[in-house]
Amino acid sequence: IGLLTDSLFVVPDTINPIYQKPLYQFSSFINKRDFYRRKLFYAADIFELSPFFFDVSHGLSGYPGSIMMYGAGPSSVSVLVNGINYNDYSSIPFDFNRLQTEYIDSAEIIPLPRGFLYGMQNTISTINFIGKDFLSAAPYSRIKYYEGPYGEAFVDGMFNFIVFNRFILFIDITNKKVDTRYLNSDYSQWNGRFQLKYFLNNNFNLISGYEYSNTNTGANGGIDVLNMTIDESGFFEALYSEISSPVVFPALRYNTFGHTVFLRTLGSFGSYAFTDATIYYRFNRHELNGDLNSSGYLDNLYKNKITGVSLKQDIKYKFINFKVLGNFESAEITRYEGFSNNRTYTSSNMNRLGIGGIASASLFNSLVHPSLFYKISREKISETLEYSGYGGDINITPGKNYKIYTGYSKFENNRLSDKNIKNFQAGLSYNSYNFQTNLNYFSREGVHFYGIDTILKTNSADLYPADIQGLSLSLNVLISKILLEGKIDYYREANKDNTDILPTSYIAGGVYYKDSLFNGNLDLKTGFNVSWYGKRNLNLSPQYFYLYQGNTAGPDMILNFTLSGEIQERAIIFFLWENLLDRKYFIVPFYPMPPRGIRFGVSWELFN
């Protein structure tokens, strides 16, 4: 993405590479230099220290993962990759296990007031993963491998090289597997990405590509606490008994398959105009099947075929900037649901159209950047629904190291067009070489659908009140060779009975020793990090309430030890000792989080 990417590239004189631009220049960005040295076992780990981010983890590596942003459930988060919608029509919450972490160059978090603008739906928040796109003077390759508890193993191989005078080929292959922890909790995954970039001329670059994903997951539904044997050692000792604890679904499997082909055009016309247009086709298949004992053999199949077009056009005239956003998708959705001897079949076609515009200005020597934006969307299945939204924001840079942001938006929920959501955010940040801090506040009024996973039914996609406020403080301080980094999130909800398991407060951070050793050949970072989960509501039904002896979870504190060393800026060796205190806890009832365990691995740039 030009200035925002730190991918290495060396540009021959005869080639003019064009790189994608961020969706919004004042978004929050996390680049690979930040997350390569932190825990990164699936794509959502990138946001661990981001304000108002919470990982709704099931505690099983590979199990479909979901996140919350700005206090909103997974169904209210639009996930984009290179500006293209990746949310699935069959299972709206995006499974971050299906995204290749090594392909990611940086991640963009859109400010809350703009969250509804960029995706296909009017979701509350939006994140955008920006993939690697670079030139290198010599062929580039990178391999990452790590191991973890319960037979977890991961390997990724990446290659980037010039195949002809104006063609750059990029390949990334990923394989991961996890053995059984509890009954029916194993996981396997294959991912691939093949991309060819063609430098047509100095104004246009073309990118074509193919993506592949295949996962096989034991969908055990968590621990069957109603049939769990609880002795004098207590509830959590029984919950963590990996051999004797029964699971809800001993034989249920969740398999996914998907592939995508796309053609993208990047056009640059000096400082006056920039074009980013993509046409794509995506196929997704989800299978949920297995013996449910007395209920019979469940055999659910969900398929969707999506053809889409995305356009982002920037036009600049003097100090005024205009941005046009256009998205269209046509989907064919097929569902087989029920048991093997009695399945129901439904098929539907859905068309979605979203058109938005942003007008912004650069004033007072680029110190003040006000913007106004508007979006109108249409969705057609059996009838046509129309919903819209509008807002404005302003970004001020009063000094070299300071930034002030404030914004407001109001938009219609795409599922309930008569319900409006109102978002407000304000923030102040300071950034220098050895001290960075961010203070952010948001408020939201309205309703939203929660839904951890609409296929696995681990939590229903119900409607929840969304009146909520949040305050977040992030800090990154380097004093001599001691690094302190972390965040504190606090939420205040109008509805205290909300069951979306969001803790009232959440702390993530660490204290590290950083130094350059052996004449600069080793960059060392080692220390302790902590995750602290405040109290969270569960709203358990009476039979679960009796067994668990409560209706809330937490607070819980998890302490980890981490060590990473970067050797000659080519290889990174890392070691993680998780849950040092062996805390027994859960985030999603009743999926036990990992006990004490060790992960270690290496990533290495080879043959460059």
JOWO-V403857 format. One record per residue. N is the residue number from 1. RES is the residue in one small letter. BURIAL is b if it has 24 or more other ideal C-beta (glycine too) atoms within 12 Angstrom, else e. Layout:
BEGIN
n:N res:RES burial:BURIAL
n:N res:RES burial:BURIAL
END
This chain:
BEGIN
n:1 res:i burial:b
n:2 res:g burial:e
n:3 res:l burial:e
n:4 res:l burial:b
n:5 res:t burial:b
n:6 res:d burial:e
n:7 res:s burial:b
n:8 res:l burial:e
n:9 res:f burial:b
n:10 res:v burial:e
n:11 res:v burial:e
n:12 res:p burial:e
n:13 res:d burial:e
n:14 res:t burial:e
n:15 res:i burial:b
n:16 res:n burial:e
n:17 res:p burial:b
n:18 res:i burial:b
n:19 res:y burial:b
n:20 res:q burial:b
n:21 res:k burial:b
n:22 res:p burial:b
n:23 res:l burial:b
n:24 res:y burial:b
n:25 res:q burial:b
n:26 res:f burial:b
n:27 res:s burial:b
n:28 res:s burial:b
n:29 res:f burial:b
n:30 res:i burial:b
n:31 res:n burial:b
n:32 res:k burial:b
n:33 res:r burial:e
n:34 res:d burial:b
n:35 res:f burial:b
n:36 res:y burial:b
n:37 res:r burial:b
n:38 res:r burial:b
n:39 res:k burial:b
n:40 res:l burial:b
n:41 res:f burial:b
n:42 res:y burial:b
n:43 res:a burial:b
n:44 res:a burial:b
n:45 res:d burial:b
n:46 res:i burial:b
n:47 res:f burial:b
n:48 res:e burial:b
n:49 res:l burial:b
n:50 res:s burial:b
n:51 res:p burial:b
n:52 res:f burial:b
n:53 res:f burial:b
n:54 res:f burial:b
n:55 res:d burial:b
n:56 res:v burial:b
n:57 res:s burial:b
n:58 res:h burial:b
n:59 res:g burial:b
n:60 res:l burial:b
n:61 res:s burial:b
n:62 res:g burial:b
n:63 res:y burial:b
n:64 res:p burial:b
n:65 res:g burial:b
n:66 res:s burial:b
n:67 res:i burial:b
n:68 res:m burial:b
n:69 res:m burial:b
n:70 res:y burial:b
n:71 res:g burial:b
n:72 res:a burial:b
n:73 res:g burial:b
n:74 res:p burial:b
n:75 res:s burial:b
n:76 res:s burial:b
n:77 res:v burial:b
n:78 res:s burial:b
n:79 res:v burial:b
n:80 res:l burial:b
n:81 res:v burial:b
n:82 res:n burial:b
n:83 res:g burial:b
n:84 res:i burial:b
n:85 res:n burial:b
n:86 res:y burial:b
n:87 res:n burial:b
n:88 res:d burial:b
n:89 res:y burial:b
n:90 res:s burial:b
n:91 res:s burial:b
n:92 res:i burial:b
n:93 res:p burial:b
n:94 res:f burial:b
n:95 res:d burial:b
n:96 res:f burial:b
n:97 res:n burial:b
n:98 res:r burial:b
n:99 res:l burial:b
n:100 res:q burial:b
n:101 res:t burial:b
n:102 res:e burial:b
n:103 res:y burial:b
n:104 res:i burial:b
n:105 res:d burial:b
n:106 res:s burial:b
n:107 res:a burial:b
n:108 res:e burial:b
n:109 res:i burial:b
n:110 res:i burial:b
n:111 res:p burial:b
n:112 res:l burial:b
n:113 res:p burial:b
n:114 res:r burial:b
n:115 res:g burial:b
n:116 res:f burial:b
n:117 res:l burial:b
n:118 res:y burial:b
n:119 res:g burial:b
n:120 res:m burial:b
n:121 res:q burial:b
n:122 res:n burial:b
n:123 res:t burial:b
n:124 res:i burial:b
n:125 res:s burial:b
n:126 res:t burial:b
n:127 res:i burial:b
n:128 res:n burial:b
n:129 res:f burial:b
n:130 res:i burial:b
n:131 res:g burial:b
n:132 res:k burial:b
n:133 res:d burial:b
n:134 res:f burial:b
n:135 res:l burial:b
n:136 res:s burial:b
n:137 res:a burial:e
n:138 res:a burial:e
n:139 res:p burial:e
n:140 res:y burial:b
n:141 res:s burial:b
n:142 res:r burial:b
n:143 res:i burial:b
n:144 res:k burial:b
n:145 res:y burial:b
n:146 res:y burial:b
n:147 res:e burial:b
n:148 res:g burial:b
n:149 res:p burial:b
n:150 res:y burial:b
n:151 res:g burial:e
n:152 res:e burial:b
n:153 res:a burial:b
n:154 res:f burial:b
n:155 res:v burial:b
n:156 res:d burial:b
n:157 res:g burial:b
n:158 res:m burial:b
n:159 res:f burial:b
n:160 res:n burial:b
n:161 res:f burial:b
n:162 res:i burial:b
n:163 res:v burial:e
n:164 res:f burial:e
n:165 res:n burial:e
n:166 res:r burial:e
n:167 res:f burial:e
n:168 res:i burial:b
n:169 res:l burial:b
n:170 res:f burial:b
n:171 res:i burial:b
n:172 res:d burial:b
n:173 res:i burial:b
n:174 res:t burial:b
n:175 res:n burial:b
n:176 res:k burial:b
n:177 res:k burial:b
n:178 res:v burial:b
n:179 res:d burial:b
n:180 res:t burial:b
n:181 res:r burial:b
n:182 res:y burial:b
n:183 res:l burial:b
n:184 res:n burial:b
n:185 res:s burial:b
n:186 res:d burial:b
n:187 res:y burial:b
n:188 res:s burial:b
n:189 res:q burial:b
n:190 res:w burial:b
n:191 res:n burial:b
n:192 res:g burial:b
n:193 res:r burial:b
n:194 res:f burial:b
n:195 res:q burial:b
n:196 res:l burial:b
n:197 res:k burial:b
n:198 res:y burial:b
n:199 res:f burial:b
n:200 res:l burial:e
n:201 res:n burial:e
n:202 res:n burial:e
n:203 res:n burial:e
n:204 res:f burial:b
n:205 res:n burial:b
n:206 res:l burial:b
n:207 res:i burial:b
n:208 res:s burial:b
n:209 res:g burial:b
n:210 res:y burial:b
n:211 res:e burial:b
n:212 res:y burial:b
n:213 res:s burial:b
n:214 res:n burial:b
n:215 res:t burial:b
n:216 res:n burial:b
n:217 res:t burial:b
n:218 res:g burial:b
n:219 res:a burial:b
n:220 res:n burial:b
n:221 res:g burial:b
n:222 res:g burial:b
n:223 res:i burial:b
n:224 res:d burial:b
n:225 res:v burial:b
n:226 res:l burial:b
n:227 res:n burial:e
n:228 res:m burial:b
n:229 res:t burial:e
n:230 res:i burial:e
n:231 res:d burial:e
n:232 res:e burial:e
n:233 res:s burial:e
n:234 res:g burial:e
n:235 res:f burial:b
n:236 res:f burial:b
n:237 res:e burial:e
n:238 res:a burial:b
n:239 res:l burial:b
n:240 res:y burial:b
n:241 res:s burial:b
n:242 res:e burial:b
n:243 res:i burial:e
n:244 res:s burial:e
n:245 res:s burial:b
n:246 res:p burial:b
n:247 res:v burial:b
n:248 res:v burial:b
n:249 res:f burial:b
n:250 res:p burial:b
n:251 res:a burial:e
n:252 res:l burial:b
n:253 res:r burial:b
n:254 res:y burial:b
n:255 res:n burial:b
n:256 res:t burial:b
n:257 res:f burial:b
n:258 res:g burial:b
n:259 res:h burial:b
n:260 res:t burial:b
n:261 res:v burial:b
n:262 res:f burial:b
n:263 res:l burial:b
n:264 res:r burial:b
n:265 res:t burial:b
n:266 res:l burial:b
n:267 res:g burial:b
n:268 res:s burial:b
n:269 res:f burial:e
n:270 res:g burial:e
n:271 res:s burial:e
n:272 res:y burial:e
n:273 res:a burial:e
n:274 res:f burial:b
n:275 res:t burial:b
n:276 res:d burial:b
n:277 res:a burial:b
n:278 res:t burial:b
n:279 res:i burial:b
n:280 res:y burial:b
n:281 res:y burial:b
n:282 res:r burial:b
n:283 res:f burial:b
n:284 res:n burial:b
n:285 res:r burial:b
n:286 res:h burial:b
n:287 res:e burial:b
n:288 res:l burial:b
n:289 res:n burial:b
n:290 res:g burial:b
n:291 res:d burial:e
n:292 res:l burial:b
n:293 res:n burial:e
n:294 res:s burial:e
n:295 res:s burial:e
n:296 res:g burial:e
n:297 res:y burial:e
n:298 res:l burial:b
n:299 res:d burial:b
n:300 res:n burial:b
n:301 res:l burial:b
n:302 res:y burial:b
n:303 res:k burial:b
n:304 res:n burial:b
n:305 res:k burial:b
n:306 res:i burial:b
n:307 res:t burial:b
n:308 res:g burial:b
n:309 res:v burial:b
n:310 res:s burial:b
n:311 res:l burial:b
n:312 res:k burial:b
n:313 res:q burial:b
n:314 res:d burial:b
n:315 res:i burial:e
n:316 res:k burial:e
n:317 res:y burial:e
n:318 res:k burial:e
n:319 res:f burial:e
n:320 res:i burial:e
n:321 res:n burial:b
n:322 res:f burial:b
n:323 res:k burial:b
n:324 res:v burial:b
n:325 res:l burial:b
n:326 res:g burial:b
n:327 res:n burial:b
n:328 res:f burial:b
n:329 res:e burial:b
n:330 res:s burial:b
n:331 res:a burial:b
n:332 res:e burial:b
n:333 res:i burial:b
n:334 res:t burial:b
n:335 res:r burial:b
n:336 res:y burial:b
n:337 res:e burial:b
n:338 res:g burial:e
n:339 res:f burial:e
n:340 res:s burial:e
n:341 res:n burial:e
n:342 res:n burial:e
n:343 res:r burial:e
n:344 res:t burial:e
n:345 res:y burial:e
n:346 res:t burial:e
n:347 res:s burial:e
n:348 res:s burial:e
n:349 res:n burial:e
n:350 res:m burial:b
n:351 res:n burial:b
n:352 res:r burial:b
n:353 res:l burial:b
n:354 res:g burial:b
n:355 res:i burial:b
n:356 res:g burial:b
n:357 res:g burial:b
n:358 res:i burial:b
n:359 res:a burial:b
n:360 res:s burial:b
n:361 res:a burial:e
n:362 res:s burial:b
n:363 res:l burial:e
n:364 res:f burial:e
n:365 res:n burial:e
n:366 res:s burial:e
n:367 res:l burial:e
n:368 res:v burial:e
n:369 res:h burial:b
n:370 res:p burial:b
n:371 res:s burial:b
n:372 res:l burial:b
n:373 res:f burial:b
n:374 res:y burial:b
n:375 res:k burial:b
n:376 res:i burial:b
n:377 res:s burial:b
n:378 res:r burial:b
n:379 res:e burial:b
n:380 res:k burial:e
n:381 res:i burial:e
n:382 res:s burial:e
n:383 res:e burial:e
n:384 res:t burial:e
n:385 res:l burial:b
n:386 res:e burial:e
n:387 res:y burial:b
n:388 res:s burial:b
n:389 res:g burial:b
n:390 res:y burial:b
n:391 res:g burial:b
n:392 res:g burial:b
n:393 res:d burial:b
n:394 res:i burial:b
n:395 res:n burial:b
n:396 res:i burial:b
n:397 res:t burial:b
n:398 res:p burial:e
n:399 res:g burial:e
n:400 res:k burial:e
n:401 res:n burial:e
n:402 res:y burial:e
n:403 res:k burial:b
n:404 res:i burial:b
n:405 res:y burial:b
n:406 res:t burial:b
n:407 res:g burial:b
n:408 res:y burial:b
n:409 res:s burial:b
n:410 res:k burial:b
n:411 res:f burial:b
n:412 res:e burial:b
n:413 res:n burial:b
n:414 res:n burial:b
n:415 res:r burial:b
n:416 res:l burial:e
n:417 res:s burial:e
n:418 res:d burial:e
n:419 res:k burial:e
n:420 res:n burial:b
n:421 res:i burial:b
n:422 res:k burial:b
n:423 res:n burial:b
n:424 res:f burial:b
n:425 res:q burial:b
n:426 res:a burial:b
n:427 res:g burial:b
n:428 res:l burial:b
n:429 res:s burial:b
n:430 res:y burial:b
n:431 res:n burial:e
n:432 res:s burial:e
n:433 res:y burial:e
n:434 res:n burial:e
n:435 res:f burial:e
n:436 res:q burial:b
n:437 res:t burial:b
n:438 res:n burial:b
n:439 res:l burial:b
n:440 res:n burial:b
n:441 res:y burial:b
n:442 res:f burial:b
n:443 res:s burial:b
n:444 res:r burial:b
n:445 res:e burial:b
n:446 res:g burial:b
n:447 res:v burial:b
n:448 res:h burial:b
n:449 res:f burial:b
n:450 res:y burial:b
n:451 res:g burial:b
n:452 res:i burial:b
n:453 res:d burial:b
n:454 res:t burial:b
n:455 res:i burial:b
n:456 res:l burial:b
n:457 res:k burial:b
n:458 res:t burial:b
n:459 res:n burial:b
n:460 res:s burial:e
n:461 res:a burial:b
n:462 res:d burial:e
n:463 res:l burial:e
n:464 res:y burial:b
n:465 res:p burial:b
n:466 res:a burial:b
n:467 res:d burial:b
n:468 res:i burial:b
n:469 res:q burial:b
n:470 res:g burial:b
n:471 res:l burial:b
n:472 res:s burial:b
n:473 res:l burial:b
n:474 res:s burial:b
n:475 res:l burial:b
n:476 res:n burial:b
n:477 res:v burial:b
n:478 res:l burial:e
n:479 res:i burial:e
n:480 res:s burial:e
n:481 res:k burial:e
n:482 res:i burial:e
n:483 res:l burial:b
n:484 res:l burial:b
n:485 res:e burial:b
n:486 res:g burial:b
n:487 res:k burial:b
n:488 res:i burial:b
n:489 res:d burial:b
n:490 res:y burial:b
n:491 res:y burial:b
n:492 res:r burial:e
n:493 res:e burial:b
n:494 res:a burial:e
n:495 res:n burial:e
n:496 res:k burial:e
n:497 res:d burial:e
n:498 res:n burial:b
n:499 res:t burial:b
n:500 res:d burial:b
n:501 res:i burial:b
n:502 res:l burial:b
n:503 res:p burial:b
n:504 res:t burial:b
n:505 res:s burial:b
n:506 res:y burial:b
n:507 res:i burial:b
n:508 res:a burial:b
n:509 res:g burial:b
n:510 res:g burial:b
n:511 res:v burial:b
n:512 res:y burial:b
n:513 res:y burial:b
n:514 res:k burial:b
n:515 res:d burial:e
n:516 res:s burial:e
n:517 res:l burial:e
n:518 res:f burial:e
n:519 res:n burial:e
n:520 res:g burial:e
n:521 res:n burial:e
n:522 res:l burial:e
n:523 res:d burial:b
n:524 res:l burial:b
n:525 res:k burial:b
n:526 res:t burial:b
n:527 res:g burial:b
n:528 res:f burial:b
n:529 res:n burial:b
n:530 res:v burial:b
n:531 res:s burial:b
n:532 res:w burial:b
n:533 res:y burial:b
n:534 res:g burial:b
n:535 res:k burial:e
n:536 res:r burial:b
n:537 res:n burial:b
n:538 res:l burial:b
n:539 res:n burial:b
n:540 res:l burial:e
n:541 res:s burial:e
n:542 res:p burial:e
n:543 res:q burial:e
n:544 res:y burial:e
n:545 res:f burial:e
n:546 res:y burial:e
n:547 res:l burial:b
n:548 res:y burial:b
n:549 res:q burial:e
n:550 res:g burial:e
n:551 res:n burial:e
n:552 res:t burial:b
n:553 res:a burial:b
n:554 res:g burial:b
n:555 res:p burial:e
n:556 res:d burial:b
n:557 res:m burial:b
n:558 res:i burial:b
n:559 res:l burial:b
n:560 res:n burial:b
n:561 res:f burial:b
n:562 res:t burial:b
n:563 res:l burial:b
n:564 res:s burial:b
n:565 res:g burial:b
n:566 res:e burial:b
n:567 res:i burial:e
n:568 res:q burial:e
n:569 res:e burial:e
n:570 res:r burial:e
n:571 res:a burial:b
n:572 res:i burial:b
n:573 res:i burial:b
n:574 res:f burial:b
n:575 res:f burial:b
n:576 res:l burial:b
n:577 res:w burial:b
n:578 res:e burial:b
n:579 res:n burial:b
n:580 res:l burial:e
n:581 res:l burial:e
n:582 res:d burial:e
n:583 res:r burial:b
n:584 res:k burial:b
n:585 res:y burial:b
n:586 res:f burial:b
n:587 res:i burial:b
n:588 res:v burial:b
n:589 res:p burial:b
n:590 res:f burial:b
n:591 res:y burial:b
n:592 res:p burial:b
n:593 res:m burial:b
n:594 res:p burial:b
n:595 res:p burial:b
n:596 res:r burial:e
n:597 res:g burial:b
n:598 res:i burial:b
n:599 res:r burial:b
n:600 res:f burial:b
n:601 res:g burial:b
n:602 res:v burial:b
n:603 res:s burial:b
n:604 res:w burial:b
n:605 res:e burial:b
n:606 res:l burial:e
n:607 res:f burial:e
n:608 res:n burial:e
END
